[in-house]
Amino acid sequence: MIFKWLAGFVLVSGWGLGGKCGVGGEVKMTIMTDQEKIKKFDVIETLRTRIGGCFGDQDKIFATHVLDENRAKELRKLAKENSISLNEVQDIIAGYLYRSGFNAKHVMEQIKKASDFFAKN
């Protein structure tokens, strides 16, 4: 597991293991097959390449325009269907915003906003 600290948030990404949070917050790990690893990698790469479409072009604010929100809904569905964790989505968003040159405060605000959105059913 790779642990990344980002202004008080812990973003956790795993490779080769799938984690599921159970009662009491314990993490249960399952072994993934090679085919499952490849599929998950492909989905994460798709999320990385498409996440920018969920943010405003200039201000990089999450899903304020109806088209941005529709793209975010598609990515939320893709993530849920493929068991991509909220932590993995947060990691993708943080990377996108930092690469776009925004400061930590803006990044944290947008991660919070996007996390609330991606946590919905």
C-alpha positions in Angstrom: 0.0 0.0 0.0 1.1 3.5 -0.7 0.1 6.1 1.9 -0.1 9.7 0.9 -0.7 12.6 3.4 -2.4 15.6 1.9 -3.2 18.4 4.3 -4.8 16.2 6.9 -6.3 13.7 4.5 -4.9 10.2 4.2 -5.2 9.0 0.7 -4.7 5.3 0.3 -4.0 3.4 -2.9 -3.4 -0.3 -3.1 -2.0 -2.4 -5.9 -2.7 -6.1 -6.0 -5.1 -6.1 -3.1 -8.7 -5.1 -2.9 -9.8 -3.7 0.3 -13.3 -3.6 1.7 -14.2 -1.7 4.9 -16.3 -3.7 7.3 -18.0 -3.1 10.5 -16.0 -1.1 13.0 -13.7 0.3 10.2 -11.5 -2.8 9.8 -10.2 -3.4 6.3 -10.6 -6.9 4.9 -8.2 -7.7 2.1 -8.8 -10.0 -0.8 -6.3 -11.3 -3.4 -7.0 -10.1 -6.9 -6.4 -12.2 -10.0 -4.1 -10.8 -12.7 -7.1 -10.2 -14.9 -8.9 -8.2 -12.1 -5.7 -6.2 -11.6 -5.5 -5.3 -15.3 -9.2 -4.3 -15.4 -8.9 -2.2 -12.3 -5.7 -0.5 -13.7 -7.6 0.2 -17.0 -10.6 1.8 -15.1 -8.3 3.9 -13.0 -6.5 5.1 -16.1 -9.9 6.0 -17.6 -10.8 8.0 -14.5 -7.4 9.8 -14.7 -7.9 10.8 -18.3 -11.5 11.8 -17.9 -11.6 13.5 -14.5 -10.7 16.9 -15.9 -14.0 17.0 -17.7 -15.7 17.2 -14.3 -14.1 20.5 -13.4 -14.5 24.1 -14.8 -12.0 24.9 -17.5 -10.4 27.9 -15.8 -11.4 27.8 -12.1 -11.2 24.0 -11.7 -14.3 23.9 -9.5 -16.0 20.5 -9.4 -19.3 20.0 -11.3 -20.7 23.5 -11.4 -21.8 23.3 -15.0 -24.5 20.7 -16.0 -22.1 19.1 -18.5 -19.4 18.8 -15.8 -21.9 17.2 -13.5 -23.1 14.8 -16.2 -19.5 13.7 -16.8 -19.0 13.3 -13.1 -22.1 11.1 -12.8 -20.7 8.9 -15.6 -17.4 8.5 -13.8 -19.1 7.9 -10.4 -21.1 5.0 -12.1 -17.9 3.7 -13.7 -16.0 3.8 -10.3 -18.9 2.1 -8.4 -19.3 -0.6 -11.0 -15.6 -1.5 -10.8 -15.1 -1.2 -7.0 -12.9 1.8 -7.2 -12.7 3.2 -3.7 -13.4 6.8 -2.7 -9.7 7.0 -1.6 -8.6 6.1 -5.1 -10.9 8.7 -6.6 -9.6 11.3 -4.1 -6.0 10.5 -5.1 -6.9 10.9 -8.8 -8.6 14.2 -8.2 -5.7 15.5 -6.0 -3.2 14.6 -8.7 -5.2 16.3 -11.4 -5.6 19.6 -9.4 -2.0 19.7 -8.3 -0.8 19.2 -11.9 -3.1 22.0 -12.9 -1.2 24.3 -10.6 -3.7 25.0 -7.8 -2.9 25.5 -4.2 -3.6 23.1 -1.3 -6.6 25.1 -0.1 -8.4 24.9 -3.4 -7.4 21.3 -3.9 -8.8 20.3 -0.4 -12.0 22.2 -1.1 -12.6 20.4 -4.4 -11.6 17.0 -3.0 -14.3 17.5 -0.2 -16.9 18.6 -2.8 -16.1 15.7 -5.2 -15.9 13.2 -2.3 -19.4 14.1 -1.2 -20.6 13.6 -4.8 -18.8 10.3 -5.4 -19.9 9.0 -2.0 -23.6 9.3 -3.1 -25.4 6.2 -4.5 
